[in-house]
Amino acid sequence: MAEQESVEKPRRKRKVLRALVILLVVIIAGFVCFRIVLRSKLNARLDAIRAASYPATCAELDAWYTIPESAENAADTFRDSFSHIDKWEENQKRKQLPIAGEAELPLRTEPLTEETKAIIAQYLADNKQALELLHKGAAIKHSRYPIDLSKGFEALMPDLSKVRWGAQILKLEAILYAENDKTQSAARSITSTFGLARSLSKEPVLVSQLVRIACQALAVSTLERTINRTEFTDEQLADLGRTLVNAEDPCAMARAFVGERCAGASIFKMPAAQINQVADGGSSSLVVAAYGLYKFTGLADMDAVMYVDFMGDYLKAVQLPSHKRQDAVDAVSRRVESVSKIHILLRLFMPAFSRVTTLEVRSIAQFHTARTGLAIERYRLAAGNLPDTLAELVPAYLDAVPKDPFDGKELRYKKLETGFVVYSIGEDGSDDGGKEKPQKRTSPPASWDVTFIVQR
């Protein structure tokens, strides 16, 4: 009996060991299959992106952002202009200068003081060469700044802040010309501001599109102010209207989402030593080790698949008619927010696009209200009075009454005691009767519309 037990024990041990080995092999095989399936899913997603004629990697994105080989590049002229900009570092000067400095402009119906006109004239004189090049660059159709998009989120974009400076200088120039009733020159400065903003239109980077939108908002506000301070001719108003039409680029934000998808997808392939620097600019052996484990388990690939899918949904959403975009983007954002916290990288690097969409749709509203305002001014020049409804502008001054991009209905219009307001209901969806956005933030936040107001 004892001999039999001594024989059975090693057999049982061998059986258990064999079972454990088989189990380990099955687990390893299952894990390998899991990783292969995940990687296949990701590669399939990237191949589908390429099949749709979009870039799937940062290197492909860099090659995608291009201009015709023989075309003149506006970015070269603008960068030359930026090198001549005098920002007036002297504090005392900057305190007296509006827009590019610290001083505030008077209300749009009020004239500039002689002191303000003098300080603006001096600033423009000090930036004469920069201004000449800004106007020259604005007349060039194609633009490609020397940004290396193959570096993903590490790509340097030093020209963006300078583009904003250029827009501010052009705004000051337009305002001063309007004060002196030099309408043709004022119109040229406004047109050049839109041209400067257009230089970023094809750049497939989200922050670039936000700068473009900001510069366009400066141009629209300049247009509104100058119309309140001087009287343009019908030809000048018509030209400015065409400038507004040409300045709209319905594909610009979609290109930015294409770029964000490439840059975001590259994060999930980064070496462990690099990921922490992208996250917070530092390095930590603990984070590096944790990320290495994250990649080894396949969670990084799983996050990459989800990221690409979510970005594809966002891309579809921003290509919808403008009044449907916000709801579609918000729906995708809610799905992103519901993702399990185990998907650390996805939750860390997935941008919040809801606010971006709001800014884009508001920009469209600014274009539509401004273009309609120009048409009303042309009607008033011809008829000697304001139209009773926007329908009277069709077809002589507008092909159709522009839609409010926030609700898809026609823009609202109201005569004022002096002048008029044409407006969009804005992101809150509430018709506030053409109430202008407050100059300063209020608590609680005030409700307002996207307006174009002429008070004369």
C-alpha positions in Angstrom: 0.0 0.0 0.0 2.8 2.4 1.0 4.6 1.6 -2.3 1.4 2.4 -4.3 0.9 5.7 -2.6 4.6 6.6 -3.2 4.0 6.0 -6.9 0.6 7.8 -7.1 1.9 11.1 -5.5 4.5 11.9 -8.3 1.8 11.0 -10.9 -0.6 13.4 -9.4 2.0 16.1 -9.2 2.9 15.5 -12.8 -0.7 15.7 -13.8 -1.2 19.0 -11.8 2.0 20.4 -13.3 0.9 19.4 -16.8 -2.5 21.0 -16.3 -0.9 24.2 -15.0 1.4 24.2 -18.0 -1.5 23.7 -20.4 -3.5 26.4 -18.6 -0.5 28.8 -18.9 -0.1 28.0 -22.6 -3.8 28.6 -23.1 -3.6 31.9 -21.3 -0.6 33.0 -23.2 -2.1 31.9 -26.5 -5.4 33.7 -25.6 -3.4 36.8 -24.7 -1.4 36.7 -27.9 -4.6 36.3 -29.9 -6.2 39.1 -27.9 -3.3 41.4 -28.8 -3.3 40.3 -32.4 -7.0 40.9 -32.8 -6.7 44.3 -31.2 -3.8 45.3 -33.4 -5.7 44.0 -36.4 -8.7 46.1 -35.4 -6.5 49.2 -35.1 -4.8 48.5 -38.5 -8.3 48.0 -40.1 -9.4 51.3 -38.7 -6.3 53.1 -40.1 -6.7 51.3 -43.5 -10.4 52.5 -43.6 -9.2 56.1 -42.9 -6.7 55.9 -45.8 -9.4 54.4 -48.1 -11.5 57.5 -47.4 -8.5 59.6 -48.7 -7.6 60.9 -45.2 -4.1 60.6 -43.6 -3.9 58.0 -40.8 -0.5 58.9 -39.3 1.3 62.1 -38.4 3.8 61.5 -41.3 0.9 61.1 -43.7 -0.7 64.2 -42.2 2.4 66.3 -42.9 2.4 65.2 -46.5 -1.4 65.9 -46.7 -1.1 69.5 -45.6 0.4 71.0 -48.8 0.0 73.6 -51.5 0.6 73.3 -55.3 4.4 73.0 -55.8 4.7 76.0 -58.1 2.3 78.2 -56.1 3.4 81.4 -54.2 3.2 80.8 -50.5 1.5 83.5 -48.5 3.0 82.1 -45.3 6.5 83.2 -46.4 5.3 86.8 -46.8 3.4 86.8 -43.5 6.4 85.4 -41.7 8.6 88.1 -43.2 6.0 90.6 -41.9 6.0 89.1 -38.4 9.8 89.6 -38.2 9.2 93.4 -38.6 6.4 93.8 -36.0 7.2 96.2 -33.2 5.1 95.3 -30.2 6.0 98.3 -28.2 7.5 96.8 -25.1 7.6 100.2 -23.4 4.8 100.0 -20.7 3.8 103.7 -21.0 3.1 103.4 -24.7 1.2 100.2 -24.4 -1.0 101.7 -21.7 -2.2 104.3 -24.2 -2.7 101.9 -27.2 -6.0 100.1 -27.7 -6.4 96.6 -29.0 -2.6 95.8 -29.2 -2.1 97.5 -25.9 -4.0 98.1 -22.7 -6.3 101.0 -23.5 -9.9 100.5 -24.3 -11.7 101.7 -27.4 -14.7 104.0 -27.0 -18.1 102.7 -27.9 -18.6 102.1 -31.6 -20.7 105.2 -32.1 -18.2 107.4 -30.4 -15.2 109.0 -32.1 -11.6 108.3 -31.1 -10.0 111.1 -29.1 -7.2 113.0 -30.8 -4.7 111.5 -28.3 -5.8 108.0 -29.2 -5.7 108.7 -32.9 -2.2 110.0 -32.5 -0.9 107.0 -30.6 -2.5 104.6 -33.1 -0.9 106.6 -36.0 2.5 106.4 -34.3 2.1 102.6 -33.7 1.1 102.1 -37.4 4.1 104.2 -38.5 6.4 102.0 -36.4 4.9 99.0 -38.1 4.8 100.3 -41.6 6.9 97.6 -43.2 5.0 94.9 -41.3 1.7 96.3 -42.6 2.9 96.5 -46.2 3.8 92.8 -46.1 0.6 91.8 -44.3 -1.4 93.4 -47.2 0.8 91.7 -49.7 0.5 88.3 -48.1 -3.3 88.6 -47.8 -3.6 88.8 -51.6 -1.9 85.5 -52.0 -4.2 82.5 -52.4 -2.2 79.6 -51.0 -0.5 79.2 -47.7 1.5 76.6 -45.9 3.4 77.5 -42.7 6.6 75.5 -42.1 5.2 73.2 -39.4 6.4 69.6 -39.1 3.2 67.7 -38.4 5.0 64.4 -38.4 6.0 65.2 -34.8 2.3 65.0 -33.7 1.6 67.0 -30.5 5.2 68.0 -30.2 5.0 70.0 -33.5 6.1 73.6 -32.9 3.8 76.4 -34.1 5.5 79.7 -33.3 3.7 81.7 -36.0 0.2 81.4 -34.4 0.7 84.1 -31.8 2.2 86.3 -34.5 -0.9 85.8 -36.7 -3.0 87.2 -33.9 -0.7 90.2 -33.6 -0.9 90.9 -37.3 -4.8 90.8 -37.1 -4.6 93.4 -34.3 -2.4 95.8 -36.2 -4.7 95.5 -39.2 -7.7 96.3 -37.0 -6.1 99.4 -35.7 -5.3 100.5 -39.2 -8.9 100.0 -40.4 -10.3 101.9 -37.4 -8.0 104.8 -37.9 -8.8 105.0 -41.7 -12.5 104.9 -40.9 -12.2 107.7 -38.4 -10.6 109.8 -41.1 -13.3 108.7 -43.7 -10.8 106.9 -45.8 -13.3 104.2 -46.7 -11.3 102.4 -49.4 -8.3 102.0 -47.2 -10.4 100.9 -44.3 -12.1 98.2 -46.5 -8.6 97.0 -47.6 -7.4 96.6 -44.1 -10.5 94.6 -43.2 -10.1 92.4 -46.3 -6.5 91.8 -45.4 -7.5 90.7 -41.9 -9.7 88.0 -43.4 -6.8 87.1 -45.8 -4.4 86.7 -42.9 -7.0 84.5 -41.1 -7.4 82.5 -44.3 -3.7 81.6 -44.2 -4.5 79.1 -41.4 -7.6 77.7 -43.1 -5.9 74.5 -44.4 -3.8 73.9 -41.3 -5.1 70.6 -39.9 -4.6 71.5 -36.3 -7.3 72.4 -33.8 -5.5 75.3 -32.2 -4.7 76.8 -35.6 -8.4 76.8 -36.4 -9.2 78.5 -33.1 -6.7 81.2 -33.9 -8.3 81.6 -37.4 -11.7 81.9 -35.8 -10.4 84.5 -33.4 -8.8 86.6 -36.2 -12.1 86.4 -38.2 -14.0 87.6 -35.1 -11.6 90.6 -35.0 -12.3 91.3 -38.6 -16.1 91.1 -38.2 -15.9 93.4 -35.1 -13.8 95.8 -37.1 -16.3 95.8 -39.9 -19.1 96.5 -37.5 -17.2 99.4 -35.9 -16.1 101.0 -39.2 -19.7 100.9 -40.6 -20.8 102.8 -37.5 -18.1 105.4 -38.0 -18.1 106.1 -41.7 -20.2 105.5 -44.9 -18.9 103.0 -47.4 -20.0 103.1 -51.1 -22.2 100.4 -52.5 -19.3 99.0 -54.4 -17.2 98.8 -51.3 -20.0 97.1 -49.3 -20.5 94.6 -52.1 -16.8 93.8 -52.2 -16.8 93.3 -48.4 -19.8 91.1 -48.7 -17.9 88.9 -51.3 -14.9 88.9 -48.9 -17.2 87.4 -46.2 -18.5 84.8 -48.5 -15.0 83.8 -49.6 -13.7 83.8 -46.0 -16.0 81.0 -44.9 -14.5 77.6 -45.2 -16.9 74.9 -44.2 -14.2 72.2 -44.3 -11.6 74.0 -42.1 -12.8 72.4 -38.8 -13.1 69.0 -40.4 -9.5 69.2 -41.4 -8.6 70.1 -37.9 -10.4 66.9 -36.6 -8.5 64.9 -39.2 -5.2 66.3 -37.8 -6.3 65.7 -34.2 -7.1 62.1 -35.0 -3.6 61.5 -36.4 -1.9 63.3 -33.5 -4.0 61.5 -30.9 -3.5 58.1 -32.4 0.3 58.6 -32.4 0.2 59.0 -28.6 -0.8 55.3 -28.0 2.2 54.2 -30.0 4.7 56.3 -28.1 7.6 54.7 -26.2 7.1 54.5 -22.5 9.9 57.0 -21.8 8.1 59.6 -23.9 4.5 59.4 -22.8 5.0 61.2 -19.4 6.7 64.1 -21.1 3.7 64.6 -23.3 1.4 64.3 -20.3 3.0 66.8 -18.0 6.4 67.8 -19.3 8.3 65.7 -16.7 9.6 62.2 -16.3 9.0 59.5 -13.7 10.3 56.0 -13.6 7.0 54.9 -11.9 4.9 56.4 -14.8 7.2 54.9 -17.4 6.9 51.5 -15.8 3.1 51.8 -15.5 2.8 52.8 -19.1 4.9 49.9 -20.1 2.5 47.6 -18.3 -0.4 49.5 -19.9 1.0 48.8 -23.3 1.9 45.2 -22.6 -1.7 44.3 -21.4 -3.1 45.7 -24.7 -5.0 48.6 -23.0 -3.1 51.1 -25.1 -4.2 49.4 -28.3 -7.7 49.2 -27.0 -7.7 52.9 -26.2 -6.3 53.6 -29.6 -9.1 51.8 -31.3 -11.7 53.7 -29.2 -10.0 57.0 -29.9 -10.0 56.5 -33.6 -13.6 55.5 -33.5 -14.7 58.5 -31.4 -12.7 60.9 -33.6 -14.4 59.4 -36.7 -17.8 60.1 -35.0 -16.7 63.7 -34.2 -15.5 64.2 -37.8 -18.9 63.1 -39.1 -20.6 65.4 -36.6 -18.7 68.5 -37.7 -19.6 67.9 -41.3 -23.4 68.1 -40.6 -25.4 71.2 -41.3 -24.3 73.9 -38.8 -27.5 73.8 -36.7 -27.2 70.1 -36.2 -23.5 70.0 -35.3 -23.7 70.9 -31.6 -26.2 68.2 -30.6 -24.2 65.6 -32.6 -20.9 66.6 -31.0 -22.4 66.7 -27.5 -23.8 63.2 -28.1 -20.3 61.8 -28.9 -18.9 63.7 -25.9 -21.4 62.0 -23.6 -20.3 58.6 -24.9 -16.7 59.6 -24.3 -17.5 60.6 -20.7 -19.2 57.3 -20.0 -16.0 55.3 -20.9 -14.7 53.2 -18.0 -11.9 54.8 -15.9 -9.7 51.9 -16.7 -9.1 53.6 -20.1 -6.7 56.0 -18.6 -4.9 57.3 -21.7 -8.2 57.7 -23.7 -9.7 59.8 -20.9 -6.4 61.8 -20.5 -5.9 62.7 -24.1 -9.4 62.8 -25.5 -10.0 66.5 -26.1 -13.3 68.2 -25.1 -14.8 69.2 -28.4 -18.1 70.6 -27.4 -16.8 74.1 -26.7 -14.8 74.1 -29.9 -18.0 73.3 -31.9 -19.8 76.2 -30.2 -17.0 78.6 -31.2 -17.1 77.4 -34.8 -20.9 77.8 -35.1 -20.7 81.2 -33.4 -18.2 82.2 -36.0 -20.6 81.1 -38.8 -23.3 83.2 -37.1 -20.9 86.2 -37.1 -20.3 85.8 -40.8 -24.0 85.5 -41.6 -25.1 88.5 -39.5 -22.3 90.6 -40.9 -23.1 89.7 -44.5 -26.7 90.5 -43.9 -25.8 93.8 -42.2 -23.8 94.8 -45.3 -26.8 93.9 -47.5 -29.1 96.1 -45.3 -26.6 99.0 -45.7 -26.6 98.6 -49.5 -30.5 98.6 -49.4 -30.4 101.8 -47.3 -28.0 103.5 -49.7 -30.3 102.7 -52.7 -33.7 103.2 -51.1 -32.9 105.9 -48.5 -34.5 103.9 -45.7 -34.2 100.5 -43.9 -36.0 97.4 -45.2 -39.0 96.3 -43.1 -38.0 92.6 -43.5 -34.9 90.7 -44.6 -36.9 89.3 -47.4 -36.7 92.7 -49.2 -33.0 92.1 -49.6 -33.6 89.1 -51.9 -32.6 88.8 -54.7 -30.9 92.2 -55.2 -28.5 92.0 -52.3 -28.7 88.4 -51.1 -29.5 85.2 -52.9 -31.6 84.2 -49.8 -31.9 85.3 -46.2 -29.0 83.6 -44.4 -29.9 80.9 -41.8 -29.1 81.1 -38.2 -26.5 78.3 -37.7 -27.8 77.6 -34.2 -31.4 76.7 -35.1 -31.6 76.6 -38.9 -34.2 79.3 -39.1 -33.7 82.7 -40.8 -31.7 85.3 -39.0 -33.6 87.8 -36.9 -33.8 91.5 -37.7 -35.0 94.5 -35.8 -35.1 98.2 -36.5 -33.7 100.3 -33.6 -34.5 103.9 -32.7 -31.3 104.7 -34.7 -30.2 102.0 -37.1 -30.8 98.2 -36.8 -29.6 94.9 -35.4 -29.5 91.6 -37.3 -28.8 88.7 -35.0 -28.5 84.9 -34.3 -30.0 83.5 -31.1 -26.6 82.1 -30.1 -25.6 79.0 -28.2 -28.2 79.3 -25.5 -31.0 78.8 -28.0 -32.9 81.8 -26.6 -34.1 84.7 -28.6 -33.1 87.7 -26.5 -34.3 90.3 -29.0 -30.9 91.2 -30.4 -29.3 91.7 -27.0 -25.6 92.4 -27.5 -22.9 90.4 -25.6 -21.8 92.3 -22.5 -18.4 93.9 -22.6 -17.5 92.3 -19.2 -18.6 89.0 -17.6 -21.5 89.1 -15.3 -22.5 86.9 -12.4 -24.7 85.0 -13.1 -23.8 84.9 -16.8 -26.0 87.1 -18.9 -28.0 85.8 -21.9 -27.2 87.4 -25.2 -27.4 87.0 -29.0 -24.8 87.0 -31.7 -25.4 90.5 -33.1 -24.3 92.9 -35.9 -25.5 96.4 -34.9 -25.4 99.6 -36.9 -26.6 102.7 -34.9 -26.7 105.5 -37.4 
